[in-house]
Amino acid sequence: MRLLALPMTLIVIALLVYLLVVLARSGKPASRRGAAGAPRWETDTVMENGWTLIVVRKVALGPAGPVELARQTVRTIKDDDPNWDELYREAMVEARNRVSTLEIESG
């Protein structure tokens, strides 16, 4: 009987260690699980057809990467506008302010 007790004890200990490792790898804290998939607003710049679009996007992290849920265009600037730099900076300030407002409203 003693001969079987030691191997059985080792098997049970090995099984418990295996279960702990599996749980540690797959389990994330609840706060991190919620934060990973929670949508957030962010600024973005899109360049297409000779125009620069400053937009704010609502993005959530999906299983295959970021997913755009909503988009608002803040301003469009013609790429050859002589005041492009100044207009771009102003538009980015406006976009960041809008992101702050949208985050407050959706929170």
C-alpha positions as CSV (number, residue, x, y, z in Angstrom):
1,M,0.0,0.0,0.0
2,R,2.9,2.4,0.8
3,L,4.3,1.6,-2.6
4,L,1.2,3.1,-4.3
5,A,0.8,6.1,-2.0
6,L,3.9,7.9,-3.1
7,P,3.2,7.7,-6.9
8,M,-0.5,8.7,-6.3
9,T,0.6,11.7,-4.2
10,L,3.1,12.8,-6.9
11,I,0.4,12.5,-9.6
12,V,-2.0,14.6,-7.6
13,I,0.6,17.3,-6.9
14,A,1.5,17.4,-10.6
15,L,-2.1,17.7,-11.6
16,L,-2.6,20.7,-9.2
17,V,0.5,22.4,-10.5
18,Y,-0.7,21.9,-14.1
19,L,-4.1,23.4,-13.2
20,L,-2.5,26.4,-11.5
21,V,-0.4,27.1,-14.6
22,V,-3.4,26.8,-16.9
23,L,-5.4,29.2,-14.8
24,A,-2.6,31.7,-14.5
25,R,-2.0,31.8,-18.3
26,S,-5.7,32.1,-19.3
27,G,-7.1,34.2,-16.5
28,K,-6.7,38.0,-16.7
29,P,-7.9,40.3,-13.9
30,A,-11.4,41.6,-14.5
31,S,-10.2,45.2,-14.7
32,R,-7.8,44.3,-17.6
33,R,-10.5,42.3,-19.4
34,G,-12.9,45.2,-19.4
35,A,-10.3,47.8,-20.3
36,A,-9.1,45.8,-23.3
37,G,-12.5,45.8,-25.0
38,A,-13.8,49.1,-23.8
39,P,-14.3,51.6,-26.7
40,R,-12.3,54.9,-26.6
41,W,-12.2,58.0,-28.6
42,E,-9.0,59.0,-30.4
43,T,-7.8,61.5,-32.9
44,D,-6.6,60.5,-36.4
45,T,-5.4,62.0,-39.7
46,V,-6.5,60.6,-43.0
47,M,-5.0,61.7,-46.3
48,E,-7.0,61.0,-49.4
49,N,-7.5,62.6,-52.9
50,G,-5.5,65.7,-52.1
51,W,-7.2,66.4,-48.8
52,T,-6.2,66.0,-45.2
53,L,-9.0,65.0,-42.9
54,I,-8.7,65.4,-39.2
55,V,-11.1,63.0,-37.6
56,V,-12.0,61.6,-34.2
57,R,-12.8,57.9,-34.1
58,K,-14.5,55.7,-31.5
59,V,-12.4,52.5,-31.5
60,A,-12.7,49.2,-29.6
61,L,-10.2,46.4,-29.5
62,G,-11.7,43.3,-31.2
63,P,-10.3,39.8,-31.5
64,A,-8.6,40.7,-34.8
65,G,-7.4,44.2,-33.7
66,P,-8.9,47.7,-33.5
67,V,-12.5,48.1,-34.8
68,E,-13.8,51.5,-35.7
69,L,-17.3,52.1,-34.2
70,A,-17.9,55.7,-35.1
71,R,-16.1,58.6,-36.9
72,Q,-16.6,62.3,-36.9
73,T,-14.7,64.6,-39.3
74,V,-13.4,67.7,-37.5
75,R,-11.9,69.5,-40.4
76,T,-10.7,69.0,-44.0
77,I,-7.7,70.8,-45.4
78,K,-6.6,71.0,-49.0
79,D,-3.1,69.5,-49.2
80,D,-1.7,72.4,-51.2
81,D,-3.1,75.1,-48.9
82,P,-0.3,77.6,-48.1
83,N,-1.5,77.7,-44.4
84,W,-1.7,73.9,-44.1
85,D,0.6,73.7,-41.0
86,E,-1.3,76.3,-39.0
87,L,-4.7,74.9,-40.1
88,Y,-3.6,71.4,-39.2
89,R,-2.4,72.4,-35.7
90,E,-5.7,74.2,-35.0
91,A,-7.7,71.2,-36.2
92,M,-5.7,68.9,-34.0
93,V,-6.4,71.1,-31.0
94,E,-10.1,71.1,-31.8
95,A,-10.0,67.3,-32.3
96,R,-8.3,66.7,-28.9
97,N,-10.9,68.9,-27.3
98,R,-13.7,67.0,-29.0
99,V,-12.2,63.7,-27.8
100,S,-12.1,65.0,-24.2
101,T,-15.8,66.1,-24.5
102,L,-16.9,62.8,-26.0
103,E,-15.0,60.7,-23.4
104,I,-16.7,62.7,-20.6
105,E,-20.2,62.3,-22.2
106,S,-19.8,58.6,-22.8
107,G,-18.3,57.9,-19.4
